[in-house]
Amino acid sequence: MKKTILKQIEKLHNEEKHAEIINLLENSNEPLDYELTCLLARAYCNMPVMADDDNKYINKGLSLLLSVKDMGENDPLWNYRAGFAYFYADKEEEALEYFKKAVALIPKTKESAVKWRNFNIGYFIGECEDIIKAKQIKDKFGTGENAAEQDTLDFILFNLLHRSLPQEDIVTDNSIYVPEWMLVIRPVIIAFDNEKIEIEWNITCPVFDNSIKELTFGAGENLHEAVFIAVGTFTASLLQTIKSILSKNPAKLTYSSEFNGHYHNWNVYYNPLLVARDEMQSGRLDDLIFWNQIENVLHKYIGNQKSVCIKIYAAKFAGNIISECCIDDIYVNELSNIIGDYIDNSLNIPDHFYTLRQYIILTQHEDTTLPYRYEGKEGYVELKNSLKKICDIIYDLKPFDEEEHEDAEDAFYYLIDKLDDAVNDFTLCIESLIFIPEIFASNLYDSIAFPESIVIYMQDEEEPVSINYTQFADYGRIYRAVWEIFDDYEDTDKRDIIYNKFMSMSFSINSIIAEGKKIEDLEDSDEIIIPVFEVNADERFEIR
């Protein structure tokens, strides 16, 4: 009789018919010995948890297991089931104790290894340890009053981000790492007190050309509330878009562009428009209102990148409208103005205060993506090392000597050749002497309207080519790398000399000086429009 029941139970268990196992055992004439009691407990523990049941089934299963504890204490399977029951009863410390005891009791044989392979006991031990740590961190953090920075960061990592992604993640080096996606999320606390916090999010993943950065802010009655707002803003905007891409969800939109004689096709991903208002209204805004405004001109700002990250932020405060549109963290004046004009003229939001935030990420199709020299993490390291060599040569650069060189152009190409000998990339040398001075100048002077494009006259080409900075594959990387290089300089005097030498090469600054304006007067000036930036290039220069 018992053998028949055991066969029935095994069949029902494999079919996940746990309620039928419970009915069979509780209505059988066969007495519940140790083995059948444990199988009944297993069936109760495997019953789905309903909202109105809470832990009713788990508690019943645990009660049955404890009723035969004297017989099961030295049985690894009983200890595993006890750990399982305690785990789903949200008693992780007790669960961890029984899971570890089960491991200690399992015979160290190949047969046992095969038998226990599918029990996932290592997973449960890891989950218990993580949850216990998260609860300890939560208790320590509390409302966040007088919390230390590391306690705050631990709370963000372990309690708000860990296990919130579709794939398994690891907390390491103050970051969240998702091995399957090779995704790293590193939050950095910029500033915080008992009521507010500002967090910089740094995202790296091979799917994206560049690292992606985001700043979020939270304020509330206490730091705990402020952290939830800042983290929630990140997870509802940028992280949601990234998860859609890495989960390989079908793109809702596609896009096409042309650059340097090549066509490029893109998938378009975006998060639902994130809106914060001081007067909540019924209805919601269309998630594509901003995309619909910029898609007709966006092609002018993208090239052959593997991915393009567009950040849109708009706010209204005391009647004033702020609008920003950045491509790979580079502010784009035309796109920002398009969004600002649309909000001002067409988007009727009467609130006294609101913010609008959205990320739109384009990923290029593999069949239209052209090879790129500085691909991926290793490529970025190579580019950064090359830029460091260029900076060192600029540091040693002597003032222009008319006796040594016939004219400034001759001196310029002498310098280019010297740089090229060091880094073996003629294009990068040209781009560095164009981009870096303007990056520094635009960072220093808010009153200057810097050109967003360069007109390039190529040898043997009848018509010049106008290219926006954001279309150059190297520009975003140079922008990021040069600031990292300067942040790493321990010799601040050397850093300042390099900075000033690059500034002396700025086309924008020299254009202003040529008009008779003094540099020291720039900060107090009205907006100054810089003329078109024009460059002559020979066949060694590659538009990439």
C-alpha positions as CSV (number, residue, x, y, z in Angstrom):
1,M,0.0,0.0,0.0
2,K,2.7,2.5,1.0
3,K,4.7,1.7,-2.2
4,T,1.7,2.5,-4.3
5,I,1.2,5.8,-2.5
6,L,4.9,6.7,-2.9
7,K,4.6,6.1,-6.7
8,Q,1.5,8.3,-6.9
9,I,3.2,11.1,-4.9
10,E,6.2,11.1,-7.1
11,K,4.1,11.2,-10.2
12,L,2.0,14.1,-8.9
13,H,5.1,15.9,-7.6
14,N,6.6,15.8,-11.1
15,E,3.4,17.2,-12.5
16,E,3.4,19.9,-9.8
17,K,0.0,18.8,-8.5
18,H,0.8,19.6,-4.9
19,A,-2.8,20.1,-3.7
20,E,-3.6,16.5,-4.9
21,I,-0.7,15.2,-2.9
22,I,-2.1,16.9,0.2
23,N,-5.6,15.5,-0.5
24,L,-4.1,12.0,-1.1
25,L,-2.1,11.9,2.2
26,E,-4.6,13.5,4.4
27,N,-7.4,11.2,3.3
28,S,-5.4,8.0,3.2
29,N,-5.8,5.1,5.6
30,E,-2.0,4.7,5.5
31,P,-0.5,6.1,8.8
32,L,1.8,9.1,8.4
33,D,5.3,7.9,9.2
34,Y,8.5,9.9,9.0
35,E,8.8,9.6,5.2
36,L,5.2,10.4,4.4
37,T,5.1,13.3,6.9
38,C,8.1,14.8,5.1
39,L,6.5,14.4,1.7
40,L,3.3,16.0,3.0
41,A,5.3,18.9,4.3
42,R,7.1,19.2,0.9
43,A,3.7,19.4,-0.8
44,Y,2.5,22.2,1.6
45,C,5.8,24.1,1.1
46,N,5.4,23.9,-2.7
47,M,1.8,25.3,-2.7
48,P,1.6,28.7,-4.4
49,V,1.3,31.6,-1.9
50,M,-1.9,33.6,-2.4
51,A,-2.5,37.1,-1.2
52,D,-5.1,36.0,1.3
53,D,-3.2,32.9,2.4
54,D,0.0,34.7,3.3
55,N,2.3,32.0,4.7
56,K,-0.5,29.6,5.7
57,Y,0.8,26.7,3.6
58,I,4.5,27.3,4.4
59,N,3.7,27.4,8.1
60,K,1.8,24.2,7.9
61,G,4.7,22.5,6.1
62,L,7.2,23.8,8.7
63,S,5.0,22.5,11.5
64,L,4.9,19.0,10.0
65,L,8.7,19.0,9.6
66,L,9.2,20.1,13.2
67,S,6.9,17.3,14.4
68,V,9.5,14.7,13.2
69,K,12.6,16.8,14.0
70,D,14.0,14.1,16.3
71,M,14.1,11.6,13.4
72,G,15.3,14.2,10.8
73,E,18.1,16.0,12.6
74,N,20.8,13.9,10.9
75,D,19.0,13.6,7.6
76,P,20.4,16.1,5.0
77,L,17.1,16.0,3.1
78,W,15.1,16.9,6.2
79,N,17.5,19.7,7.0
80,Y,17.2,21.0,3.4
81,R,13.4,20.9,3.6
82,A,13.4,22.7,7.0
83,G,15.7,25.4,5.5
84,F,13.4,25.7,2.5
85,A,10.3,26.2,4.7
86,Y,12.1,28.7,7.0
87,F,13.3,30.6,3.9
88,Y,9.9,31.0,2.4
89,A,8.5,31.9,5.9
90,D,10.9,34.9,5.7
91,K,13.1,33.5,8.5
92,E,16.5,33.6,6.7
93,E,18.7,33.1,9.7
94,E,17.0,29.8,10.7
95,A,17.0,28.8,7.0
96,L,20.7,29.4,6.7
97,E,21.4,27.3,9.7
98,Y,19.5,24.3,8.3
99,F,20.9,24.7,4.7
100,K,24.5,24.7,6.1
101,K,23.7,21.6,8.2
102,A,22.3,19.8,5.2
103,V,25.6,20.5,3.3
104,A,27.6,19.2,6.2
105,L,25.5,16.0,6.2
106,I,25.5,15.2,2.5
107,P,27.9,12.3,1.8
108,K,30.9,13.4,-0.2
109,T,30.5,11.0,-3.1
110,K,29.9,11.4,-6.9
111,E,26.4,9.8,-6.5
112,S,25.4,12.4,-3.9
113,A,26.8,15.2,-6.0
114,V,24.6,14.1,-8.9
115,K,21.6,13.6,-6.6
116,W,21.9,17.1,-5.0
117,R,22.8,19.0,-8.2
118,N,19.2,20.2,-8.8
119,F,18.4,21.2,-5.2
120,N,20.1,24.6,-5.7
121,I,21.3,24.6,-2.2
122,G,24.1,27.0,-2.9
123,Y,21.7,29.5,-4.4
124,F,19.6,29.3,-1.2
125,I,22.6,29.8,1.1
126,G,23.7,32.8,-1.0
127,E,20.2,34.3,-0.9
128,C,19.9,33.8,2.8
129,E,23.3,35.5,3.4
130,D,22.3,38.4,1.1
131,I,18.9,38.9,2.7
132,I,20.3,38.8,6.2
133,K,22.9,41.4,5.2
134,A,20.3,43.5,3.6
135,K,18.1,43.4,6.7
136,Q,21.1,44.4,8.9
137,I,21.9,47.3,6.6
138,K,18.3,48.4,6.6
139,D,18.1,48.3,10.4
140,K,21.4,50.2,10.6
141,F,20.4,52.8,8.0
142,G,16.9,53.4,9.5
143,T,15.6,56.7,8.4
144,G,19.1,57.8,7.4
145,E,19.5,60.3,10.2
146,N,23.2,61.0,10.6
147,A,24.0,58.0,8.3
148,A,27.5,57.6,7.0
149,E,28.1,57.7,3.3
150,Q,29.1,54.0,3.1
151,D,25.9,53.0,5.1
152,T,23.8,55.0,2.6
153,L,25.6,53.4,-0.4
154,D,25.2,49.9,1.1
155,F,21.5,50.6,1.6
156,I,21.2,51.6,-2.1
157,L,23.1,48.6,-3.4
158,F,21.8,45.8,-1.2
159,N,18.2,47.0,-0.4
160,L,17.1,48.8,-3.5
161,L,19.1,47.5,-6.4
162,H,20.3,44.0,-5.6
163,R,17.9,41.3,-7.0
164,S,15.8,44.0,-8.8
165,L,17.1,43.0,-12.2
166,P,15.8,40.2,-14.5
167,Q,19.2,38.5,-14.4
168,E,21.3,37.3,-11.5
169,D,23.5,40.1,-10.1
170,I,26.5,40.4,-7.7
171,V,27.3,43.3,-5.3
172,T,31.0,44.0,-5.6
173,D,33.3,47.0,-5.3
174,N,30.4,49.3,-4.4
175,S,28.7,48.3,-7.7
176,I,26.1,46.0,-9.1
177,Y,27.5,43.5,-11.6
178,V,25.3,41.4,-13.9
179,P,27.6,38.7,-15.3
180,E,25.3,37.5,-18.1
181,W,25.0,41.1,-19.5
182,M,28.5,42.2,-18.4
183,L,26.7,45.2,-17.0
184,V,28.2,47.3,-14.2
185,I,26.1,49.9,-12.3
186,R,28.1,52.1,-10.1
187,P,26.4,54.7,-8.0
188,V,28.5,57.5,-6.5
189,I,27.0,59.8,-3.8
190,I,27.8,63.3,-4.8
191,A,26.2,65.0,-1.8
192,F,23.7,64.1,1.0
193,D,22.4,65.2,4.3
194,N,19.5,64.1,6.5
195,E,16.8,65.2,4.0
196,K,18.3,65.0,0.5
197,I,20.8,63.2,-1.7
198,E,22.4,63.5,-5.2
199,I,23.6,60.4,-6.9
200,E,25.8,60.0,-10.0
201,W,25.1,56.7,-11.8
202,N,27.8,55.2,-14.0
203,I,26.8,52.5,-16.4
204,T,29.2,50.4,-18.5
205,C,28.3,47.5,-20.8
206,P,29.8,46.2,-24.1
207,V,26.5,46.8,-25.8
208,F,27.1,50.6,-25.4
209,D,29.8,52.6,-27.1
210,N,30.5,54.8,-24.1
211,S,29.8,54.6,-20.4
212,I,26.5,56.3,-19.6
213,K,26.1,58.7,-16.7
214,E,23.1,60.1,-15.0
215,L,22.5,62.4,-12.1
216,T,19.4,62.0,-9.9
217,F,18.3,64.0,-6.9
218,G,15.9,63.1,-4.0
219,A,14.5,65.2,-1.2
220,G,12.1,64.2,1.6
221,E,11.3,64.3,5.2
222,N,14.3,62.2,5.9
223,L,17.2,60.6,4.0
224,H,15.5,57.3,3.7
225,E,12.7,58.9,1.7
226,A,15.1,61.0,-0.3
227,V,17.1,57.9,-1.3
228,F,14.0,56.2,-2.5
229,I,13.1,59.1,-4.7
230,A,16.6,59.4,-6.2
231,V,17.0,55.7,-6.9
232,G,13.4,55.4,-8.1
233,T,14.1,58.1,-10.7
234,F,17.0,56.2,-12.0
235,T,15.3,52.8,-12.1
236,A,12.2,54.3,-13.8
237,S,14.1,56.1,-16.5
238,L,17.6,55.1,-17.5
239,L,17.7,51.6,-16.0
240,Q,14.3,50.7,-17.4
241,T,15.5,51.6,-20.9
242,I,18.8,49.6,-20.4
243,K,16.9,46.5,-19.2
244,S,14.7,46.6,-22.3
245,I,17.8,46.6,-24.5
246,L,19.7,43.9,-22.6
247,S,16.6,41.7,-22.2
248,K,16.4,41.8,-26.0
249,N,12.9,43.1,-26.0
250,P,11.7,44.0,-29.5
251,A,12.2,47.7,-30.3
252,K,9.0,49.7,-30.7
253,L,10.7,52.0,-33.2
254,T,13.4,51.9,-35.9
255,Y,15.4,54.7,-37.4
256,S,17.7,55.3,-40.3
257,S,20.5,57.8,-40.8
258,E,23.3,58.6,-43.3
259,F,26.9,59.6,-42.4
260,N,30.0,59.9,-44.6
261,G,28.4,58.0,-47.5
262,H,27.1,55.1,-45.4
263,Y,23.6,54.3,-44.3
264,H,23.0,53.2,-40.7
265,N,19.9,51.5,-39.2
266,W,18.9,51.7,-35.6
267,N,16.6,50.2,-33.0
268,V,15.0,52.8,-30.7
269,Y,14.3,52.1,-27.0
270,Y,12.9,54.6,-24.5
271,N,11.4,54.6,-21.0
272,P,7.9,55.9,-20.3
273,L,8.1,59.7,-19.9
274,L,8.8,60.4,-16.3
275,V,6.8,63.3,-15.0
276,A,6.9,65.1,-11.6
277,R,4.3,67.8,-10.9
278,D,3.2,69.9,-8.0
279,E,-0.4,69.5,-9.1
280,M,-1.2,66.0,-10.2
281,Q,-3.6,65.9,-13.1
282,S,-5.6,63.1,-14.7
283,G,-4.4,61.7,-18.0
284,R,-0.8,61.2,-19.0
285,L,1.5,62.6,-21.7
286,D,2.4,60.6,-24.8
287,D,5.7,58.8,-24.3
288,L,6.8,59.9,-27.8
289,I,6.1,63.6,-27.6
290,F,9.8,64.5,-27.5
291,W,10.9,61.8,-30.0
292,N,8.4,63.2,-32.5
293,Q,10.0,66.6,-32.2
294,I,13.6,65.6,-32.7
295,E,13.5,62.6,-35.1
296,N,13.5,64.8,-38.2
297,V,16.8,66.5,-37.3
298,L,18.4,63.8,-35.2
299,H,20.2,62.3,-38.2
300,K,22.5,65.3,-38.2
301,Y,23.9,64.4,-34.9
302,I,24.6,60.7,-35.1
303,G,27.3,58.8,-37.1
304,N,28.6,55.3,-36.9
305,Q,28.3,54.7,-33.2
306,K,27.3,51.3,-31.9
307,S,24.8,53.0,-29.6
308,V,23.6,56.6,-29.0
309,C,22.2,57.7,-25.7
310,I,19.9,60.7,-25.8
311,K,18.9,62.3,-22.5
312,I,16.0,64.7,-22.4
313,Y,15.3,66.8,-19.3
314,A,12.9,69.7,-19.1
315,A,11.6,71.6,-16.1
316,K,9.3,74.5,-15.4
317,F,9.7,76.6,-12.3
318,A,8.1,80.0,-11.5
319,G,7.1,80.3,-15.2
320,N,10.6,79.7,-16.5
321,I,11.3,76.7,-18.8
322,I,14.5,74.8,-18.8
323,S,15.2,72.3,-21.6
324,E,18.2,70.1,-22.2
325,C,18.9,67.4,-24.8
326,C,22.2,65.7,-24.6
327,I,23.7,63.0,-26.9
328,D,26.2,60.8,-25.1
329,D,26.3,63.4,-22.3
330,I,27.1,66.2,-24.8
331,Y,24.7,69.2,-24.8
332,V,23.1,69.8,-28.2
333,N,21.8,73.3,-28.6
334,E,19.5,72.8,-31.6
335,L,17.7,69.8,-30.1
336,S,17.4,71.5,-26.7
337,N,15.8,74.5,-28.3
338,I,13.4,72.3,-30.3
339,I,12.2,70.7,-27.0
340,G,12.0,74.0,-25.2
341,D,10.0,75.7,-28.0
342,Y,7.6,72.7,-28.1
343,I,7.0,72.9,-24.4
344,D,6.5,76.6,-24.5
345,N,4.2,76.7,-27.5
346,S,2.4,73.3,-27.7
347,L,2.6,71.5,-24.4
348,N,0.0,73.0,-22.1
349,I,1.0,72.1,-18.5
350,P,-0.4,74.7,-16.1
351,D,1.5,73.4,-13.1
352,H,3.6,75.9,-11.2
353,F,6.4,73.3,-11.2
354,Y,7.1,70.2,-13.1
355,T,10.0,68.1,-14.4
356,L,10.1,65.8,-17.5
357,R,12.8,63.2,-17.9
358,Q,13.3,60.6,-20.6
359,Y,16.1,58.4,-22.0
360,I,16.0,57.4,-25.6
361,I,18.8,54.9,-26.6
362,L,19.5,53.9,-30.2
363,T,21.4,50.7,-30.9
364,Q,22.8,50.2,-34.4
365,H,22.1,47.1,-36.4
366,E,25.1,44.8,-36.8
367,D,24.8,44.7,-40.5
368,T,25.2,48.5,-40.8
369,T,27.8,49.1,-38.1
370,L,31.3,49.8,-39.6
371,P,34.5,48.6,-37.9
372,Y,35.9,51.1,-35.3
373,R,39.5,51.2,-34.0
374,Y,38.7,51.9,-30.3
375,E,36.0,49.3,-29.9
376,G,34.9,48.3,-26.3
377,K,36.7,48.6,-23.0
378,E,40.2,47.6,-24.3
379,G,39.8,50.1,-27.1
380,Y,38.9,52.9,-24.7
381,V,42.0,52.1,-22.6
382,E,44.1,52.3,-25.8
383,L,42.6,55.6,-26.8
384,K,43.1,57.0,-23.2
385,N,46.7,56.0,-23.2
386,S,47.2,57.6,-26.5
387,L,45.6,60.9,-25.3
388,K,47.9,60.7,-22.2
389,K,50.9,60.6,-24.5
390,I,49.5,63.5,-26.5
391,C,49.1,65.5,-23.3
392,D,52.7,64.8,-22.3
393,I,54.0,66.1,-25.7
394,I,51.9,69.2,-25.4
395,Y,53.4,69.7,-21.9
396,D,56.9,69.8,-23.5
397,L,55.8,71.9,-26.4
398,K,58.0,75.1,-26.9
399,P,56.5,78.4,-28.0
400,F,56.3,79.0,-31.8
401,D,59.6,80.0,-33.2
402,E,59.5,81.9,-36.5
403,E,63.1,81.1,-37.3
404,E,62.5,77.4,-36.9
405,H,59.2,77.3,-38.9
406,E,58.1,79.4,-41.8
407,D,54.6,79.9,-40.6
408,A,52.1,78.7,-38.0
409,E,50.6,76.0,-40.3
410,D,54.1,74.6,-40.8
411,A,54.5,74.4,-37.0
412,F,51.1,72.8,-36.7
413,Y,51.9,69.9,-39.0
414,Y,55.3,69.5,-37.4
415,L,53.5,69.0,-34.1
416,I,51.0,66.6,-35.7
417,D,53.9,64.5,-37.1
418,K,55.5,64.4,-33.7
419,L,52.2,63.3,-32.1
420,D,51.6,60.7,-34.8
421,D,55.0,59.2,-34.1
422,A,54.0,58.7,-30.5
423,V,50.5,57.3,-31.0
424,N,50.4,56.0,-34.6
425,D,47.0,57.5,-35.3
426,F,47.1,60.6,-37.5
427,T,43.3,61.1,-37.3
428,L,43.3,61.1,-33.4
429,C,46.2,63.6,-33.4
430,I,44.2,66.0,-35.6
431,E,41.0,65.5,-33.6
432,S,42.8,66.0,-30.3
433,L,44.1,69.4,-31.3
434,I,40.6,70.3,-32.5
435,F,38.4,68.8,-29.8
436,I,40.3,69.2,-26.6
437,P,40.9,73.0,-26.7
438,E,37.2,73.5,-27.4
439,I,36.1,71.1,-24.7
440,F,38.1,73.1,-22.2
441,A,37.0,76.5,-23.5
442,S,33.3,75.6,-23.5
443,N,33.7,74.3,-19.9
444,L,35.2,77.6,-18.9
445,Y,33.0,80.2,-20.6
446,D,29.2,80.1,-20.5
447,S,28.8,83.3,-22.5
448,I,30.3,81.8,-25.7
449,A,28.1,80.1,-28.3
450,F,30.5,77.4,-29.5
451,P,30.0,75.9,-32.9
452,E,28.6,72.4,-32.8
453,S,30.0,71.4,-36.2
454,I,33.2,71.5,-38.2
455,V,33.6,72.1,-41.9
456,I,36.3,69.8,-43.3
457,Y,37.9,70.5,-46.6
458,M,39.3,67.2,-47.8
459,Q,41.9,67.0,-50.5
460,D,40.6,66.1,-54.0
461,E,37.0,66.7,-52.8
462,E,35.1,69.6,-54.5
463,E,32.7,70.2,-51.7
464,P,33.5,70.5,-48.0
465,V,31.8,68.3,-45.4
466,S,30.1,69.7,-42.3
467,I,30.1,67.3,-39.4
468,N,28.7,67.8,-35.9
469,Y,30.9,66.9,-33.0
470,T,28.5,64.2,-31.8
471,Q,28.8,62.4,-35.1
472,F,32.6,61.7,-34.6
473,A,33.0,58.3,-33.1
474,D,36.1,59.6,-31.2
475,Y,34.6,62.8,-29.8
476,G,32.5,61.3,-26.9
477,R,35.4,59.1,-25.9
478,I,37.9,62.0,-26.0
479,Y,35.5,64.2,-24.0
480,R,35.2,61.5,-21.3
481,A,38.9,60.4,-21.4
482,V,40.5,63.8,-21.2
483,W,38.6,64.7,-18.0
484,E,39.6,61.4,-16.5
485,I,43.2,62.0,-17.4
486,F,43.2,65.4,-15.8
487,D,41.4,64.1,-12.7
488,D,44.2,61.6,-12.3
489,Y,47.1,64.1,-12.5
490,E,48.8,64.2,-9.1
491,D,51.2,66.9,-10.4
492,T,48.7,69.8,-10.5
493,D,51.2,72.3,-11.9
494,K,51.8,70.0,-14.9
495,R,48.1,69.6,-15.3
496,D,47.6,73.4,-15.3
497,I,50.3,73.9,-17.9
498,I,48.8,71.3,-20.3
499,Y,45.4,72.9,-19.8
500,N,46.6,76.4,-20.6
501,K,48.5,75.2,-23.6
502,F,45.4,73.5,-25.0
503,M,43.4,76.6,-24.3
504,S,45.9,78.7,-26.3
505,M,45.0,76.5,-29.3
506,S,41.3,77.1,-29.0
507,F,39.8,78.2,-32.3
508,S,36.9,79.8,-30.4
509,I,39.1,81.8,-28.0
510,N,41.5,82.9,-30.7
511,S,38.5,84.0,-32.9
512,I,37.4,86.3,-30.0
513,I,40.9,87.7,-29.5
514,A,41.1,88.4,-33.3
515,E,38.0,90.5,-32.9
516,G,39.8,92.7,-30.3
517,K,38.0,91.3,-27.3
518,K,39.8,90.6,-24.0
519,I,39.6,87.2,-22.4
520,E,39.2,88.6,-19.0
521,D,36.0,90.4,-20.1
522,L,34.3,87.2,-21.5
523,E,32.5,86.2,-18.3
524,D,30.7,89.5,-18.2
525,S,29.9,89.6,-21.9
526,D,26.6,89.0,-23.7
527,E,26.5,85.8,-25.7
528,I,29.3,85.7,-28.3
529,I,28.7,83.7,-31.5
530,I,31.7,81.9,-32.8
531,P,32.2,81.7,-36.6
532,V,32.2,78.4,-38.4
533,F,35.1,76.1,-37.5
534,E,37.0,75.1,-40.8
535,V,39.8,72.6,-41.1
536,N,41.9,71.5,-44.1
537,A,42.7,67.8,-44.1
538,D,44.7,65.5,-46.4
539,E,44.2,61.9,-47.3
540,R,45.7,60.7,-44.0
541,F,42.7,62.0,-42.1
542,E,39.8,59.5,-41.7
543,I,36.3,60.6,-41.0
544,R,35.1,58.1,-38.5
